[in-house]
Amino acid sequence: MADRRTEGRTDRSGQSLYGSSSRGSGASRTPGTSRSFGARDTFGKDRQSSPSRANTSRDRASERFEREADRTFLSRRTVVLGLMGLLATLTTGKLAELQLINAEQYRREANIRRLASQTLFSKRGTIYDRNGNVLVSSVECKNVYVNPKLITDVDAAVNVLVDVLGVDAQETRELCEADTTFCYIAHQVDQEDADKIADHKVDGIEFEQTTKRIYPYGPVASQVLGVVNRDGEGVSGLELYYDELLRGTDGSIVRERARDGGFIAGGAYEKKPATDGIDLVLSLDVNIQMAAEEAIAKGVADAGAKYGSAIVCDPTTGEILAACSYPTYDQSDLSNARTEDMNLRVVTDAYEPGSVFKTLVAGMGIDLGIMNPDTIFYVPPTVLAGDDPVRDVDKRDYAMDMTLREILRRSSNTGMILVGEKIGADEFASYLKKYGLGTGSGIDFSGESPGIIKKREEYDGASVASMSFGQSIAVSPIEILRAETGIANGGMMSAPHFLKSKQGEEVDWSHKQERCISAEAADQVVSMMKTVVAEGTGSSAQIEGYTIAGKTGTAERAGAGGYQSGNNMASFIGFVAQETPKAMTYITLDGTANMSGFAIAPFKTIMASAIKELGIARDTA
């Protein structure tokens, strides 16, 4: 018997598009049901499926469908429950982060948005001169700012700010329209101008209390005093050096803001008062300071110099009575100030000191006991410093005998080279250290130049000879001044300083005094310096009624290719030569074609002021 197939179409694999077919007798499959196989009965006939079996097949198919549906429902419910569980886990984690892990951080961020903190600026300490004159103090003023969220009339706000403060109209408009609650318009506005703005009662213009420095004597001592920045921090001069004492500690006010940026009446409020800075009294005398500044400005002009400096001190204590450089600057108008003019050059610059250094070399030789003012040297017209011939300024062409006193009186370079040779390199290097040269003066001021001092092992054949008359060595004027206090003060160098007292308590600087040479050696050098002024190169420095000890100096400035003719550093140092000298003045004029005589004129003017202000008595002899 041939195989029977279902009437449905089949695909290539033999599977019906509607069901299944199989080879063999009686094999058939109803679409949508399981395959069933026929069976022979006892009579050998094919047995056909009965209606009850068909129903059973349908029941089984229904059950299978229900089972599939149950599984699908369970699968969907599992996914939904899983998603709900995940969401709960994330929510719990976020709550834990908000309330436990990062709670403090979120509280701070919320407070930043909700609370406004305003600085209460401390009042910076006042600075006085030695006589109680106010050199610099702080006054209350206002920072002007706007809250654009509160501005209801931008035109009105811009107009009043421009009219009173002179600010740029376009920039001010942009600030008034900014998407913020705080924009500074101007800092440190005088109270009078702040009141003018407040009188217009323009919504959104607000004020912040602050302070600023004022200078009753204008730019006097500006290089010494220095300046502070907008935040009240010292950035130069004594304002910088004593910043921690002067600054004090700022306070604050914390207030609660509403959504519109305004403060909430009765809202959160916390105030921490400011602690004011400490008042300082300086050793400066404002009258001597003014005389020094006027004299050095004139001296620079008269000598055709680039720069000039003056410093006045009490050599017995180291108290600085005046200090200045020219050109200078006005600390209330920093927009026109040059950085180099803010420097106090007696501290920050280093020079070859020239012939004023000869007094220190003479002190070395006398202290060693190998010479005295009357020791005679045979001085030829030309002496070699290494391979370089050195001559005196008088251009003499003959040899002569000179005492040490005569060498200083004439300021003989050739004679001083012979003095240096007699001292010797080892002792010369040793005394440079005793004079504190190259180690810093210890002044209470920032930016002191370290200078250029050769170490003993760096000396060559010309070193001692050149240094003997003040060349091949570069030091700051303040270091020379300190060493010279040792000459005037019986061999004891005083530490130069500006601070006299703080909080009403005198500051003791005496422990910083150091001996450089013996008192006997110092007295002999002073005697020779008197001769220099009485009848030598410094004779024009005489002041009627007073004995002045001093020394002139002219050093050629070094440049590319060697020393430059017509580019000198002219100087003069001197003091009132009493038993207890109270005023010493050091003048330098840098970048001049002229010689030391031009430094004597400002010296006399300043010394006359010091004599008057300090009440120095005339000589009794």
Buried (B, 14 or more C-beta within 10 A) or exposed (E): EEEBBBEEEBEEEEEBEBBBBBEEEBBBBBEEBEEBEEEEEEEEEEEEBEEEEEEEBEEEEEEEEEEEEEEEEEEEEEEEEEEEEEEEEEEEEEEEEEEEEEEEEEEEEEBEEBBBEEBBBBBBBBBBBBEEBBBBBBEEBBBBBBBBBBBEEBEBBBBBBBEBBEBEEEEBBEBBBBEEBBBEBBBBBEEEBBEBBBEBEBBBBBBBBBBBBEBEBEBBBBBBBBBBEEEBEBEBBBBBBBBEBBBBEBBBBBBBBEEEBBEEEEEEEEEEEBEBBBBBBBBBBBBBBBBBBBBBBBBBEBBEBBBBBBBBBBBBBBBBBBBBBBEBBBBBEEEEBEEEBBBBBBBBBBBBBBBBBBBBBBBBBBBBEBBBBEBEBEBBBEBBBBEEEBBBBEEBEEEBEBBBBBBBBBBBBBBBBBBBBBBBBEBBBBBBEBBBBBEBBBBBBBBBBEBEBBEEEEBEEBBBBBBBBBBBBBBBBBBBBBBBBBBBBBBBBBBBBBBBBBEEEEEEBEEBBBBBBBEEBBEBBBEBBBBBBBEBBBBEBBBEEBBBBBBBBBBBBBEEEEBEEEBBBBBBBBBBBBEEBBBBBBBBBBBBEBBBBBBBBBBBBBBBBBBEBBEBEEEEE
